Amino acid sequence: MKLSLAPIQSYTTVFYRYAHRVTFNTFDKYFTPFFEDDKQGGWEPVLQPELDTKINDTSILIPQIAANEPEFLIRSAEKFAELGYKEINLNMGCPFPMLVKRQKGAGLVAEPKLLENILNNFFKKTPDVKLSVKIRLGVNSPDEWQNIIPVLNDYPLTEVIVHPRTAKQKYSGEVNWDEFEKIIAVCKHPVTANGDINSKETYLDLQNRFPGVSSWMTGRGTLINPFLPGEIKGINYSSQDKKELFIKFHDTYLTIVKQHYPVWNHAFNHIRNFWYYPLQNIENGKRLFKKLKKHLIENEYSKWVNKVMNVTQHQD
Ligand SMILES: Cc1cc2nc3c(=O)[nH]c(=O)nc-3n(C[C@H](O)[C@H](O)[C@H](O)COP(=O)(O)O)c2cc1C
């Protein structure tokens, strides 16, 4: 089986991916959060440090694009290929109304003609870069995918990643695995399953239900519990392993962030994001996170970290 880290804007940044890979090395593939064209339609998204080849592995990182026309996708593919990336991913899942309204992200699921035009041009003009897509079931209704799978089937995609919710659901509510089942029956491409795979048990249940699916993606489950991909792959971490690995993970993250943002207040935004998810699920975690918000001074942060490490290990 293959496991990918889901793109999560502001959280699965280059620093997070780097620290996770160096510490755990349990993902087969990583995706960047999406890059988008600027409002004027002139390409100038900031590629560094997000795609820095010194701290990304170009063979397993797939940059993601949100676009509603082929030119931007093609220009992006060319820029990324210059840096050494071999594949890009088209975002057809982002539910933000501003994007959906402009037929980007999940909005593309409702636009089969537009999608066809994008894919047609992409494969004509960018034969050397591979393409995958990440989709939702629809904008409002869970069967809208039926209009786009036949289009996707006509092109040589590497995979179709499915987060089986509608855009209307955003990130909560039930994941519709019944609809997912219908997609795998008709999609000609390898399908990756994504959505609330937050424990090894959930993964095993889903694997049991969908034995033909061999590719899985986790996002928030990993942000909450960075050991999750290893656990899914059968690693048994002892409490001691967990303690040491989590410290290594944090220290690697902190070091790489500080290298890029020597001014502590700038680094701090990234540090806060590192802690947001892990502190959601532990006793007193939200209170500890609130305290972190006040700890802008670097040596106070160190004291806070020591306290948190004790609390989290205590609960193990
Ligand atoms: C805050 C946030 C930001 C996200 N950003 C992206 C993104 O940039 N691109 C994308 O394809 N999906 C994005 N997603 C969706 C995730 O990749 C994933 O599909 C979704 O969270 C379901 O998987 P999970 O339950 O394992 O997290 C985002 C989700 C959240 C909660």
The ligand as an ORCA input file, in Angstrom:
! r2SCAN-3c Opt
* xyz 0 1
  C      -7.269     23.924      6.840
  C      -7.311     23.001      5.639
  C      -6.617     23.367      4.479
  C      -6.647     22.524      3.343
  N      -5.919     22.872      2.230
  C      -5.976     22.067      1.125
  C      -5.234     22.367     -0.065
  O      -4.478     23.349     -0.162
  N      -5.368     21.526     -1.124
  C      -6.172     20.400     -1.077
  O      -6.267     19.673     -2.061
  N      -6.850     20.098      0.030
  C      -6.764     20.878      1.122
  N      -7.435     20.516      2.257
  C      -8.167     19.220      2.279
  C      -7.253     18.068      2.730
  O      -6.198     17.847      1.820
  C      -8.057     16.763      2.870
  O      -8.642     16.452      1.630
  C      -9.175     16.860      3.910
  O      -8.712     17.503      5.090
  C      -9.706     15.459      4.277
  O      -8.665     14.626      4.719
  P      -8.322     14.418      6.289
  O      -9.619     14.098      6.987
  O      -7.330     13.279      6.315
  O      -7.733     15.710      6.787
  C      -7.392     21.323      3.399
  C      -8.064     20.968      4.572
  C      -8.031     21.780      5.686
  C      -8.774     21.355      6.937
*
